[in-house]
Amino acid sequence: MSFSPDGKMLASASDDGTVKLWTDKGVLLRTINAHKSWILAVSFSPDGQAIATGSFDNTVKLWSINGELLKTFLKGASDSITSVSFSPDGQVIASSSYDGKIKLWSLYDGSL
């Protein structure tokens, strides 16, 4: 799970491949069918306008908070993604995977 930077929204990830966005009062805002496999990681961008997800399907995905898929990162992910986190400026996503690798994903070109 991840809180938005302003604390007014919560993103939860599930084993059914969905991400649910909730208000801070527990009201479901939307469900995003994000992956075809269990999602292990979800993180809000620093500006609160996007979320990153990581899954057993070996992908990191970037979503708008409206549920639009913005980018899928495939290059270099060799195992299930266990964690995702944005850089403070929101331009890079770091991911870790079961194989012990850490990858950096540029929002501009897909990898660093």
C-alpha positions as a Python dict, from the first residue, in 0.01 Angstrom:
ca = {
    (1, 'M'): (0, 0, 0),
    (2, 'S'): (99, 358, -52),
    (3, 'F'): (-44, 691, 62),
    (4, 'S'): (-50, 985, -176),
    (5, 'P'): (189, 1267, -81),
    (6, 'D'): (-100, 1478, 52),
    (7, 'G'): (-236, 1183, 251),
    (8, 'K'): (-582, 1207, 93),
    (9, 'M'): (-561, 889, -115),
    (10, 'L'): (-441, 533, -62),
    (11, 'A'): (-342, 281, -330),
    (12, 'S'): (-369, -89, -249),
    (13, 'A'): (-236, -375, -459),
    (14, 'S'): (-383, -723, -487),
    (15, 'D'): (-313, -1080, -590),
    (16, 'D'): (-587, -1048, -854),
    (17, 'G'): (-375, -798, -1055),
    (18, 'T'): (-573, -490, -955),
    (19, 'V'): (-486, -166, -785),
    (20, 'K'): (-759, 7, -589),
    (21, 'L'): (-753, 378, -512),
    (22, 'W'): (-929, 483, -192),
    (23, 'T'): (-1004, 811, -22),
    (24, 'D'): (-859, 871, 323),
    (25, 'K'): (-1211, 798, 451),
    (26, 'G'): (-1213, 447, 299),
    (27, 'V'): (-1431, 519, -4),
    (28, 'L'): (-1329, 327, -318),
    (29, 'L'): (-1254, 572, -602),
    (30, 'R'): (-1155, 328, -877),
    (31, 'T'): (-1015, -11, -959),
    (32, 'I'): (-734, -41, -1213),
    (33, 'N'): (-684, -376, -1388),
    (34, 'A'): (-310, -330, -1382),
    (35, 'H'): (-136, -665, -1430),
    (36, 'K'): (-212, -1023, -1528),
    (37, 'S'): (-48, -1147, -1212),
    (38, 'W'): (-14, -1065, -843),
    (39, 'I'): (96, -707, -773),
    (40, 'L'): (359, -692, -502),
    (41, 'A'): (439, -321, -506),
    (42, 'V'): (264, 12, -554),
    (43, 'S'): (394, 366, -500),
    (44, 'F'): (264, 719, -559),
    (45, 'S'): (472, 971, -752),
    (46, 'P'): (592, 1275, -553),
    (47, 'D'): (329, 1497, -718),
    (48, 'G'): (53, 1244, -646),
    (49, 'Q'): (-57, 1231, -1010),
    (50, 'A'): (77, 885, -1098),
    (51, 'I'): (143, 547, -944),
    (52, 'A'): (400, 281, -1022),
    (53, 'T'): (324, -89, -986),
    (54, 'G'): (543, -399, -980),
    (55, 'S'): (425, -754, -1032),
    (56, 'F'): (499, -1126, -1051),
    (57, 'D'): (476, -1075, -1430),
    (58, 'N'): (826, -913, -1417),
    (59, 'T'): (701, -570, -1521),
    (60, 'V'): (695, -223, -1373),
    (61, 'K'): (406, -9, -1496),
    (62, 'L'): (332, 361, -1466),
    (63, 'W'): (-33, 471, -1433),
    (64, 'S'): (-216, 801, -1409),
    (65, 'I'): (-435, 819, -1101),
    (66, 'N'): (-728, 813, -1346),
    (67, 'G'): (-629, 458, -1444),
    (68, 'E'): (-459, 529, -1778),
    (69, 'L'): (-153, 315, -1853),
    (70, 'L'): (130, 558, -1924),
    (71, 'K'): (426, 322, -1966),
    (72, 'T'): (535, -40, -1924),
    (73, 'F'): (896, -112, -1837),
    (74, 'L'): (1028, -452, -1951),
    (75, 'K'): (1397, -417, -2034),
    (76, 'G'): (1615, -571, -1765),
    (77, 'A'): (1345, -702, -1532),
    (78, 'S'): (1445, -1065, -1494),
    (79, 'D'): (1226, -1174, -1201),
    (80, 'S'): (915, -1076, -1008),
    (81, 'I'): (916, -712, -896),
    (82, 'T'): (899, -682, -519),
    (83, 'S'): (930, -306, -465),
    (84, 'V'): (891, 21, -655),
    (85, 'S'): (980, 374, -547),
    (86, 'F'): (999, 714, -719),
    (87, 'S'): (1299, 944, -701),
    (88, 'P'): (1226, 1273, -519),
    (89, 'D'): (1195, 1459, -852),
    (90, 'G'): (958, 1192, -989),
    (91, 'Q'): (1167, 1128, -1301),
    (92, 'V'): (1305, 783, -1210),
    (93, 'I'): (1146, 470, -1066),
    (94, 'A'): (1365, 227, -873),
    (95, 'S'): (1254, -136, -859),
    (96, 'S'): (1384, -444, -683),
    (97, 'S'): (1314, -804, -776),
    (98, 'Y'): (1336, -1152, -627),
    (99, 'D'): (1667, -1214, -805),
    (100, 'G'): (1826, -944, -587),
    (101, 'K'): (1863, -686, -867),
    (102, 'I'): (1780, -320, -838),
    (103, 'K'): (1687, -140, -1159),
    (104, 'L'): (1638, 228, -1236),
    (105, 'W'): (1372, 320, -1492),
    (106, 'S'): (1377, 663, -1657),
    (107, 'L'): (1033, 802, -1730),
    (108, 'Y'): (1179, 949, -2047),
    (109, 'D'): (1333, 652, -2227),
    (110, 'G'): (1243, 342, -2023),
    (111, 'S'): (1577, 255, -1863),
    (112, 'L'): (1897, 409, -1732),
}
